Amino acid sequence: MEIKQLQHFSRIAEIGNLTRAASVLGVTQAALSRQVAQLEAELGTELFRRNGRGLVLTDAGRRLLDQVPMVLRQIAIAERAVKGASGPVQGTFVLGLAPSLARTVVVPLIQAFREQLPEVTLRTVDGTSANLGELVGAGKLDCAVIYNPISNDSVELRPLATESLYLVSGPLAAREDRVPPRSIGLEKVSELPLVIAGKTNVVHGVLAAALAERGLTAQVVHEIENLTAILDLIRHGYGYSVIPLSGVQPCIGDPELRLHRIDSPRLECGLSIATPARAGNDMLISESTSLLRGVVLKELQRYQVEVEKAIDEQPGVPANGGKAGKSGRVPHL
């Protein structure tokens, strides 16, 4: 079994058509077909079946495809280890980010890689923390920044930072003349109709655990995984939401959305860097994750200042114990 065979097998599986795959790979269709036949003969099983639209994987082919990214990445790590630190770090660094965090840090990350690791190509993938952790363990990602702690012997986790959680309100609060103050207690949050991510999401878990400690439960009216969809629902008056620091960027300056601190107690969720446990002292992963750590921490600290300033300067949002905008009423929540 050769490296090129596995690379070509993976691309054929991705494209699903031998002719198009040959064009993309720059080889003849006959040569690619021979490679597949040789690989199937060596493994003693059929990897593809033809249908009217092209090629589909057999069960054996799917099992092989699950292993290919890990094998190819381990080979790349071995090659870099052999070359040692004799020259600049090179290669492709594939990074997984939660969508909310990606919106905040991708641009400064790309700038930092160009300046400090110019021969490293940064690729980013969005996904849920659970999915990103699985991809790291399967060798399909070099690294991921995730919220949920995971139990996986194939993944090494290192704490990175904590993000504060904020309440987001919209037209519903204004329509009912119940705009929360800039800082709101957890007990009052429990009285609000919430649109938040599902029970497996870290925000839902942190909120539920904090409320349970006080004998309270959240009034969840809609469970939505997509952050953009959550904010759209808040804009349309379907309730309130609880969102981590990196996800509240779209709220700043939005005339229909308002931000509120949650205190008594302050709610936080932890971020961790996940890397393959078998990466060892791989220079590409080591140098890239070190750069990643510095950029993410810097951006979150800068962003925290911006968000806190935005909360204090929002029109129509009463300070603690203050009046509720034009109505002159203290919000009753």
N, C-alpha and C positions, 0 to 999 in steps of 0.2 A: 504494500500500500504506500503510495507516494504522496508527498505534500500537494503536488500540483493536481493529482487526481481528486483529493479531498476538496481543494479550492474550487475546481471545476464542477464537481458534484454539487457543492453548496450553491453555486451560481445557477446551475441548471434547475435545481429545486426551487430557487427563488423566482426564476423567470418562467418556468413551466413549459418551455418550448425549446427544442434542441437547435433549431435554425437561428432563433434570436439570440440564444445563449452563445452560440459559436461566433456570431457577429460581434457581440459585446466583448467576448474574450479574445477576439482576434485570431481564431483558429478555424480550420475547415470543419464543416459538419461531420465529415467522415472521420476526422481525427478525434473529434469529441465523442462520437459514437463508439469508436474503438476503446477510448479511455473508460467509458461507462461499462462496456462489455468486459474489459479486463478486470475492473473493480468488482463487478458482479461475480465473475468467475473465481476471483481470489477469495471472496467472502462466501461463495457458494449459495447465493440467494439473489433474487430479483429485487432491484432497488426502485425501478420505475415501471409503470404501466401506461400504455398509450390509451388516450380517449379521443373523442372528436376534436377537442380543443388543444391537445398537446400531450404533455407528460404529467402524471401524478405519482406521488410517492407511494410505495407499498408500506406496510407496517414496518418492515425491516428498514426501508429507506428512511422513514420518519425517526426510527430509533438511532440510525447512524447520524442523521442531520442534527439530532439533539446533542451529539457528542463532538461534532466537528468544530464548533467555535472554541470549545475548551481545548481541544487538541491543537488547533492552529495558534491559539493565543499562548499555550505553553511552549510551543516551538519557538514563537517569537521571543518569549522571555529567555529561553535557553540561548538563542542566537545573540541576544543583547548581553547576556552574562558572559559568553565566550569573548565577545569583543571588548568587554570591560569598559572602563572609564577613560579610554584613550582619546576620545573625541567628544564633541557636543552630543547631548541627548537627542536622539532622533526617533521617529516613529509616529504612529497614530494613537492618540489617547482618547478612548471612548468613555464619555462621562454621562451618567444618568442623573437627572435633576427632576424634582417635583415641579409641575408647571408654574406654581406660584413663585418658587425660588428662581426658576429659569428666567422669568420675566425681569427679575431684579439684577441677576449677576452675569448673564451670558455676555453682554457687551463688554463690561470691564474684564471678564475672564479672557475673552478673545484678545483684547488689547494687551493684557499682561502676558499671555503666551507669545504674542508677536514680539514683544519687547525682551522677555527674559528667556523664552525657550523657542526661538524662531524656527528651529528645524523639527518642532513637534506640531503635528496637525491635530487640532482639537475638534472632536465630533461630539455633539450633545444629543441625548435621547430623553424625551419627557415620559413620565409615567408615575404610577402610584408607588409609594415606598415599598409596599409588599412585592410588587412586580419587579421593581428595580433591584431589590435585594436578591430575588431569584435569578435575575440575569447576571448579576455579579458572581453568584455561586456557580452558575452554569458556564462561566468563562466568556459570556457574550459582552460584558462590560468590564473595563479596567477599574472603574470606580463609580460610586454613586453617593450622593448626599441624600440621606433618608431620614424620615421622622420616626417611623415605627421601629422599635428594637426587634431584631429577628433572631431566631435560634437556628443557626446553620453552621455546621462545622467547616463548610467551604468558604465562609465569609469572615473576615476580620473587621470588627467594628471599633472605631475610635471616636470618643465624644468630640464634637466640634463647637457647638454653641447652643444657646437657648433662645427661643423667640417668644415674645409676649403675645398673648391673644387679645384681640380687640372686638368690641361689639360694633356692628354696622347697622345703622337704621336708615330708613328711607321714607317715602311718601306716607306709608301707613302711620308712622309716629306723628308726622306733621298733621295728617288728616284728623287723627284722634286727639290732637293737641296734647300729645304725651311724649314730646321729644326728651330723651334721656339726658341727664347732665353729662358734662365732659368725663366724669368718672362715675361709674355705677357699681354698686355692690353685687355680689354673686346672687344673693337672695332675690334681688329685683330682676336679674337676668332670667331666673327660673320662672318668672311670671310672663315672659314674653313668648309669642309664637315664633319658633326658630326654623330657619331653612339652613340646614347644615349637611355636611357629608355623612355617610353611613357609619354604622357602629364599628367597622374595622378601621376607620380613619382615626389618626392620632388626636385630632382636635375634638372629635366626638368623645373619644375615650377620656381625655383629660377633663373635659367639661363634666361628663357623667360621673367620674370618680370624685371630683371636687364637690359636686352637688350631693352625691350619695353620703359623703362624710357628714353632711348637715341635714340628712334626712329629706333631701329635696330631689326632684327629678326635672329634667328638661322637657319643655313643651315643644316637641319636634313636630312640625306640621308637614314638612317635606324633607326627604333625604335625597340629596343631589350630589354626585361626585365631582361634577365639573364646576370649577370656580367661576368661570364666566357666566354659566347658567344661574348659579346662586346669586350673583350680583344683579343679573337681569331680573330675577324674581323679586329681589329687594326693591329695585327701581320701580317695578310694577305694583308694589304695595302688598306683597304676599307675606311680609313679616320682617324679621330681623335675622342676622347671622353672626356667628363667631368665627373669626378668621385670623390666622397667624400674621405676624408682622410682614413677612415677605409677600403676602397675598393682598394687602390693602392698598397697594400703589394705585389701582384704578379709582379708588375712592377720593384721593386727594384732588381737590378742585372740581369734583363732580357735583353739580348743583342739586342732584337728587339723593346723594348719599352722604351720611355723616358718620364720623368715627367717634368712638367713646372708649376710654380706658376701662378695664375691668379690675376692680380692686376688692379688698376684703373677702377673699384673698386675690392677689395677682395670679393670673393663670399663665403658665408657660409650657411650651413643648420643646423637647430636646432634638437637636440635629446631630447626626453622626456621619462619619465618613466610612463607607463600606468598600473594602478592597478584597480581592481574592486571597484566601489564606495561603495559597501556594505561590504567591507572587515573590515571596522572599525578599531579597535585596535588589529587585529589578529597578534599575535606575530610571527608566521611563515613568513607572508608576510612582516611585519614591519622589522624584523631582516634581512631577506634575501634581501630586496630591499636596506636597508642601506649598507649592504656588497657589493651588486651589484654596487651601486653608486660609492663607493670608488674605486673598481677595474676598472670600465670602465673609470673613470676620470684619474686614474693613467696610464692606458695603452694607452689612447689617447694622453696624454701629452708626454709619452715616445716615442710613435710612431711618433708624430709630429716632434720630434728632429731627429729621424732616417730618415724620409722622406726629411726634409729640408737638412740634410747632404748629402743624396743621390743625391738630385738635384744639389747641388754645386759641387759634385765630378763626375758627369756623363761625360764620354768622348764624344766629338763630339757635345756638346750642348753649343752654344755661351752664354756668359754672356750678360747682357743688353748692347746693343750697340757694342757688340764684333763681331768677325769674325765667320763665319759658318764653323767650322771644317777645313778639308783639302782643301776645295774649296777656302777658303779665302774670300768668299763673305758674305756681310751682308744679312741675310735672308730678303726676300721681301714677306710680308704676306698681 
